[in-house]
Amino acid sequence: MTPPHTTAEAHLRRMADVLEEARQDLARGGVPPTCLLPGLMRLIPCDAASFSELDISTRRQLNAQEIGDEDADLDMDAYWHWRHQHTQCTQVSRPHDIPETTQMADFRSVRELRRLPIYTEFLAPHPTIACVALPTAPNRTRVFQLFREDGKAFTDHEMTTLRMLAPHLYELYKDAARRRREPVHLTHRELDVLRCVALGMGTAQIAAQLVVSPSTVRKHLENAFGRLGVSSRTAAVARVFPEPEAL
C-alpha cells in the first residue's frame, strides 16, 4: 500500500502542478504565462497578485498583469512621486543576477507604512506585500507581487515557497519572452498597420496614412490578431515589436 502524502509532499506537488500548468500555457503568448498569478494565489493565500515591468528612467510601465484587484485605479503619478518611500521597491530595483525574494515587513512595519503617502496614495489597502524580483536591465524592475489587506506578514513557510519557486518563475519568464521573439509571419500591409498602431495612430489616422478605408484597416488588424494569437492592439504591438531587452 502506498503511504499517504505528508503535508510537505502535498505542498511540493501543488507547486509542481502550478509550474507545469504554466509550461503548458506558454503557447498562449503571455509574458509571463498568465496562469502563474492565479497559481501563486492558490499556493499562498493573498487578496491580489500582480506582475509588472517598469522602466525607471522613462517612467514607463512596459508590462502588467493583475488578478484579484483588476478594478483598482492605480495612480502611477503618485507612485513615481513617492517611490523613494517604497523601500522594498527601491531595494529590488538594484542590479541583481538571480531572483530576489522579499516582503515589505523586511523593510517597514505595517504601522510605519500606513503613515506614509506611498501607502495612502498608492498601496492602500495592501500594507503587506511579498515579491519575487527577476533580473532585468539597469534602471528597470521586473516583479511578481502578492498583496494582503489584513496586515498579516507572510510566514517563513510562504516565503520559502516563493524562494523555491523564484528560479522557475525566471525560467518561465525567459521561455515566454523567447517565444514572443520568434519570427512572426504577417503580410507587408499588416505590418504597415501595426507600425502605425505602435506610433499611437487610431483607425482613421491609419486609413489616411495608408490611403485605404477604415474598414480595410480593421480587417488587416483582425487578420494580424488571428496570426499572432492576440486580442488587442497593445498585445499585437508587444508581440511584433518587443522591448529591446526582453530577457
Stockholm file with secondary structure:
# STOCKHOLM 1.0

chainA/1-247         MTPPHTTAEAHLRRMADVLEEARQDLARGGVPPTCLLPGLMRLIPCDAASFSELDISTRRQLNAQEIGDEDADLDMDAYWHWRHQHTQCTQVSRPHDIPETTQMADFRSVRELRRLPIYTEFLAPHPTIACVALPTAPNRTRVFQLFREDGKAFTDHEMTTLRMLAPHLYELYKDAARRRREPVHLTHRELDVLRCVALGMGTAQIAAQLVVSPSTVRKHLENAFGRLGVSSRTAAVARVFPEPEAL
#=GR chainA/1-247 SS CCCCCCHHHHHHHHHHHHHHHHHHGGGGCCSSCTTHHHHHHHHSCCSEEEEEEEETTTTEEEEEEEESCTTCCCCHHHHHHHGGGCHHHHHHTSCCSSCEEEEGGGTCCHHHHHTSHHIIIIITTCCEEEEEECCCSTTEEEEEEEEESSCCCCCHHHHHHHHHHHHHHHHHHHHHHHHHHSCCCCCHHHHHHHHHHHTTCCHHHHHHHHTSCHHHHHHHHHHHHHHHTCSSHHHHHHHHSCCSCCC
#=GC SS_cons         CCCCCCHHHHHHHHHHHHHHHHHHGGGGCCSSCTTHHHHHHHHSCCSEEEEEEEETTTTEEEEEEEESCTTCCCCHHHHHHHGGGCHHHHHHTSCCSSCEEEEGGGTCCHHHHHTSHHIIIIITTCCEEEEEECCCSTTEEEEEEEEESSCCCCCHHHHHHHHHHHHHHHHHHHHHHHHHHSCCCCCHHHHHHHHHHHTTCCHHHHHHHHTSCHHHHHHHHHHHHHHHTCSSHHHHHHHHSCCSCCC
//
